Amino acid sequence: MQARFDAWAGVDVSVAEIEAELARLRESEPGEDRGPRQRTSVMTHVAWVPPEWLEAAERTLEGMAARHPSRTVLLVPEPGREGGIDAQLSVRYFSAGDREICGEVIELRLHGDRVRAPASIVVPLAIADLPLFLRWRGEPAFASGHWLELVDLADRVIVDSSEWEELRYGELADVFAKTAVSDIAWARLYPWRVELARHWPAIRDQEIGVRGPRADATLLRAWLGARLQRELAAIEVSDALGVRLGGEEIFPSEEPPRSPSDLLSAELDRAGRDPIYEEAVLSLAEASPVVGAAA
């Protein structure tokens, strides 16, 4: 599915200028080689993307193609530069039979004080009456005004706790009362949770050992402990996820690994809260607000 682009860039621009240029791009006439355009948006997708995460975020966005036609707002904080907003806008067209579906990408570099109040920028750019999803790259600054402002706007917040220096699940749990939360690290565990569920009820009394990447293994152990209502041995940090059950290694059914684009796309499709994930995170929060620093 080949994408086409119309684009515009501006330095030190206002939100009003961004809105005007976005409208101009959307209303531009299709060329002779293009079919009718279907301007379909199902959400506003906001991503908080520190510069070190920008390349990964753009790859993920590109891999999603036309699966979620939306208005995507990438907020790139650069507090060390003087105040202002630099913008890059693109309207991306994807072939869908004899029509073109278009989505919009608004990349905003927020300088200086503009980092502190992102809601005043996002609200005018969000599409009215559609859900707003917030993807936060890296470890959230949980006590910061910009985190709290964006969480208050979001119908769903999507994090990946494997990107964190410290597993601050206690602070993440504070968000549960405000909005639905997804964790890409939790989503990666789905094949393992399916496999372990096959061992119920015998698993209740078996010795269980969990090893793997810190966030993934911590969440899997927390899920097992919460479901079984008992303490499990501490995780062993390693590169690959693994589980020993009653002294025997178990393995999930082999499936093609899901890409970052696939994982994010699935979370954008999700409706409502995930009580099983929340139960696992709350069990970690009760044990310790901060699980530990990255090795």
C-alpha positions as CSV (number, residue, x, y, z in Angstrom):
1,M,0.0,0.0,0.0
2,Q,1.9,3.0,-1.3
3,A,1.5,6.3,0.6
4,R,1.5,9.8,-1.0
5,F,2.2,13.0,0.9
6,D,1.3,16.7,0.8
7,A,3.5,18.6,3.3
8,W,4.2,22.0,4.9
9,A,6.8,23.1,7.5
10,G,7.0,26.3,9.6
11,V,9.4,27.8,12.2
12,D,8.1,29.6,15.3
13,V,4.5,29.2,14.3
14,S,1.2,29.7,16.2
15,V,-1.5,27.0,16.7
16,A,-3.8,29.1,14.5
17,E,-1.2,29.0,11.6
18,I,-1.0,25.2,12.0
19,E,-4.8,24.9,11.8
20,A,-4.9,27.1,8.8
21,E,-2.2,25.2,6.9
22,L,-3.7,21.8,7.8
23,A,-7.0,22.9,6.4
24,R,-5.3,24.1,3.2
25,L,-3.6,20.8,2.8
26,R,-6.8,18.9,3.3
27,E,-8.7,21.0,0.8
28,S,-6.1,20.9,-2.0
29,E,-7.4,19.3,-5.1
30,P,-6.3,15.7,-6.0
31,G,-4.1,15.4,-9.0
32,E,-5.3,13.8,-12.2
33,D,-3.7,10.5,-11.2
34,R,-5.6,10.4,-7.9
35,G,-9.1,9.1,-7.2
36,P,-11.6,10.6,-4.8
37,R,-10.3,11.2,-1.3
38,Q,-12.0,9.7,1.7
39,R,-11.2,12.0,4.7
40,T,-11.7,9.5,7.4
41,S,-10.5,9.9,11.0
42,V,-11.4,7.5,13.8
43,M,-9.4,9.2,16.5
44,T,-6.9,11.8,17.5
45,H,-3.6,10.0,18.2
46,V,-1.2,12.1,20.4
47,A,2.3,10.9,21.0
48,W,4.7,12.5,23.5
49,V,8.1,11.7,21.9
50,P,11.4,12.9,23.4
51,P,14.0,13.4,20.6
52,E,15.8,10.2,21.4
53,W,12.5,8.3,20.7
54,L,11.5,10.1,17.5
55,E,13.1,7.8,15.0
56,A,11.5,4.7,16.6
57,A,8.1,6.5,16.8
58,E,8.2,7.5,13.2
59,R,9.0,3.9,12.2
60,T,6.1,2.6,14.2
61,L,3.8,5.2,12.7
62,E,4.9,4.3,9.2
63,G,4.3,0.6,9.8
64,M,0.7,1.2,10.8
65,A,-0.1,2.6,7.3
66,A,-3.8,3.1,6.9
67,R,-5.0,0.7,9.7
68,H,-6.0,3.7,11.9
69,P,-6.8,6.8,9.8
70,S,-6.4,9.5,12.3
71,R,-5.0,12.9,13.1
72,T,-1.6,12.1,14.7
73,V,0.0,14.8,16.8
74,L,3.7,14.1,17.6
75,L,4.9,16.3,20.5
76,V,8.7,16.5,20.6
77,P,9.8,18.4,23.8
78,E,13.0,20.4,23.5
79,P,13.0,22.5,26.7
80,G,16.6,23.6,26.3
81,R,15.8,25.7,23.3
82,E,14.1,29.2,23.3
83,G,10.3,29.2,23.4
84,G,8.2,28.6,20.3
85,I,6.8,25.8,18.1
86,D,8.3,24.4,14.9
87,A,5.9,22.4,12.9
88,Q,6.0,19.8,10.1
89,L,2.6,18.9,8.7
90,S,1.8,16.1,6.3
91,V,-1.4,14.7,4.8
92,R,-0.8,11.1,3.9
93,Y,-2.9,9.3,1.3
94,F,-3.3,5.5,1.0
95,S,-4.9,3.6,-1.8
96,A,-8.1,1.8,-0.9
97,G,-9.6,0.4,-4.1
98,D,-10.7,3.3,-6.3
99,R,-10.5,5.8,-3.4
100,E,-7.8,7.3,-1.2
101,I,-7.9,7.3,2.6
102,C,-6.0,10.2,4.1
103,G,-4.6,10.7,7.5
104,E,-2.7,13.7,9.0
105,V,0.6,13.8,10.9
106,I,1.4,17.0,12.8
107,E,4.9,17.0,14.2
108,L,5.5,19.8,16.7
109,R,8.8,20.6,18.3
110,L,8.0,22.4,21.6
111,H,10.8,24.7,22.7
112,G,11.3,26.2,26.2
113,D,8.1,27.0,28.1
114,R,5.9,25.5,25.4
115,V,6.8,22.1,26.9
116,R,5.0,22.9,30.1
117,A,1.4,23.3,28.8
118,P,0.8,20.9,25.9
119,A,-2.9,20.8,26.5
120,S,-3.3,24.3,25.2
121,I,-1.7,23.1,21.9
122,V,-3.4,19.7,21.7
123,V,-7.0,20.8,22.4
124,P,-7.4,23.1,19.3
125,L,-5.9,20.4,17.1
126,A,-7.9,17.4,18.4
127,I,-10.9,16.3,16.3
128,A,-14.1,17.0,18.2
129,D,-16.3,14.0,19.3
130,L,-13.6,11.4,18.5
131,P,-11.6,9.6,21.1
132,L,-8.1,10.8,22.0
133,F,-5.3,8.3,22.5
134,L,-2.0,9.2,24.1
135,R,1.2,7.2,23.4
136,W,4.0,8.2,25.8
137,R,7.4,7.2,24.7
138,G,10.0,6.6,27.4
139,E,9.5,6.9,31.1
140,P,6.7,9.4,32.0
141,A,7.5,12.3,34.3
142,F,4.6,11.3,36.5
143,A,4.5,14.4,38.7
144,S,4.9,16.9,35.8
145,G,2.3,19.2,34.6
146,H,2.6,18.1,31.0
147,W,2.0,14.4,31.9
148,L,-1.0,15.3,34.1
149,E,-2.5,17.6,31.4
150,L,-2.3,15.1,28.7
151,V,-3.6,12.2,30.8
152,D,-6.6,14.3,31.6
153,L,-7.4,14.7,27.9
154,A,-6.9,11.0,27.0
155,D,-9.4,8.3,26.6
156,R,-6.6,5.8,26.7
157,V,-2.9,6.2,27.7
158,I,-0.4,3.8,26.1
159,V,3.0,3.3,27.6
160,D,5.7,0.6,27.3
161,S,7.2,0.0,30.7
162,S,10.2,-1.8,29.1
163,E,11.3,1.7,28.1
164,W,11.6,2.9,31.7
165,E,14.7,3.3,33.8
166,E,12.7,2.5,36.9
167,L,9.5,0.4,37.0
168,R,7.3,3.0,38.6
169,Y,4.1,1.0,38.6
170,G,2.8,2.7,41.8
171,E,2.7,6.1,40.0
172,L,1.2,4.5,36.9
173,A,-1.6,3.0,39.0
174,D,-2.6,6.5,40.0
175,V,-3.8,7.0,36.4
176,F,-6.3,4.1,36.6
177,A,-9.0,6.3,38.2
178,K,-8.7,8.8,35.3
179,T,-8.4,6.8,32.1
180,A,-7.8,3.4,30.5
181,V,-4.2,2.3,30.4
182,S,-2.4,0.0,28.0
183,D,1.2,-1.2,28.4
184,I,3.0,-2.6,25.3
185,A,5.2,-4.8,27.6
186,W,2.0,-6.4,28.9
187,A,0.7,-6.9,25.3
188,R,3.8,-8.8,24.4
189,L,3.0,-11.3,27.2
190,Y,-0.3,-12.5,25.6
191,P,1.1,-15.8,24.2
192,W,2.6,-16.6,27.6
193,R,-0.6,-15.9,29.5
194,V,-2.5,-18.1,27.1
195,E,0.0,-21.0,27.6
196,L,0.0,-20.6,31.4
197,A,-3.8,-20.6,31.5
198,R,-3.7,-24.0,29.9
199,H,-2.0,-25.3,33.1
200,W,-4.9,-24.3,35.4
201,P,-5.7,-25.6,38.0
202,A,-2.6,-27.8,38.6
203,I,-0.4,-24.7,38.4
204,R,-1.8,-23.5,41.8
205,D,0.5,-25.7,43.8
206,Q,3.5,-25.9,41.4
207,E,6.8,-24.2,41.8
208,I,7.1,-21.3,39.3
209,G,10.2,-19.5,38.1
210,V,10.1,-16.5,35.7
211,R,13.0,-15.0,33.9
212,G,13.3,-12.5,31.2
213,P,13.6,-8.7,30.4
214,R,12.9,-6.8,33.6
215,A,9.5,-5.2,32.8
216,D,8.1,-8.3,30.9
217,A,9.1,-10.7,33.6
218,T,8.0,-8.5,36.4
219,L,4.5,-8.1,34.9
220,L,4.2,-11.8,34.2
221,R,5.2,-12.7,37.7
222,A,2.8,-10.1,39.1
223,W,-0.1,-11.5,37.0
224,L,0.6,-15.1,38.2
225,G,0.9,-14.0,41.8
226,A,-2.4,-12.0,41.7
227,R,-4.3,-14.8,39.9
228,L,-2.9,-17.5,42.2
229,Q,-3.0,-15.3,45.3
230,R,0.4,-16.4,46.5
231,E,4.0,-15.1,46.5
232,L,6.3,-16.3,43.8
233,A,10.1,-16.4,43.7
234,A,11.8,-13.2,42.5
235,I,12.4,-12.9,38.7
236,E,15.7,-13.7,37.1
237,V,16.7,-10.9,34.7
238,S,17.7,-12.2,31.3
239,D,17.4,-11.3,27.6
240,A,14.7,-13.8,26.7
241,L,11.4,-14.5,28.6
242,G,11.1,-18.0,30.1
243,V,9.1,-19.9,32.6
244,R,9.8,-23.1,34.6
245,L,6.7,-24.8,35.9
246,G,7.3,-27.6,38.4
247,G,10.9,-27.8,37.2
248,E,10.0,-28.1,33.5
249,E,10.4,-25.4,30.9
250,I,7.2,-24.4,29.1
251,F,6.9,-22.6,25.8
252,P,4.0,-20.7,24.2
253,S,2.8,-21.8,20.8
254,E,5.0,-20.4,18.1
255,E,3.5,-17.3,16.4
256,P,5.2,-14.7,14.2
257,P,6.4,-12.0,16.5
258,R,4.3,-8.8,16.4
259,S,6.1,-5.7,15.3
260,P,5.9,-2.4,17.3
261,S,3.4,-1.2,14.8
262,D,1.2,-4.3,15.2
263,L,1.3,-4.0,19.0
264,L,0.4,-0.3,19.0
265,S,-2.4,-0.9,16.4
266,A,-3.9,-3.6,18.7
267,E,-4.0,-1.2,21.6
268,L,-5.6,1.6,19.6
269,D,-8.3,-0.9,18.7
270,R,-9.0,-1.8,22.4
271,A,-12.1,-0.4,24.1
272,G,-12.5,-0.1,27.8
273,R,-10.2,-0.9,30.7
274,D,-8.1,-4.0,31.2
275,P,-9.0,-5.2,34.8
276,I,-6.5,-8.1,34.7
277,Y,-3.6,-5.8,33.8
278,E,-4.7,-3.3,36.5
279,E,-4.8,-6.1,39.1
280,A,-1.2,-7.1,38.2
281,V,0.0,-3.5,38.4
282,L,-1.9,-2.8,41.6
283,S,-0.2,-5.8,43.2
284,L,3.2,-4.4,42.3
285,A,2.2,-0.9,43.6
286,E,1.2,-2.4,46.9
287,A,4.5,-4.2,47.2
288,S,6.6,-1.2,46.2
289,P,5.8,1.9,44.2
290,V,9.2,1.6,42.4
291,V,10.3,-1.9,41.5
292,G,13.8,-1.1,40.7
293,A,16.3,0.6,38.4
294,A,17.5,-0.8,35.1
295,A,20.5,-3.0,35.3
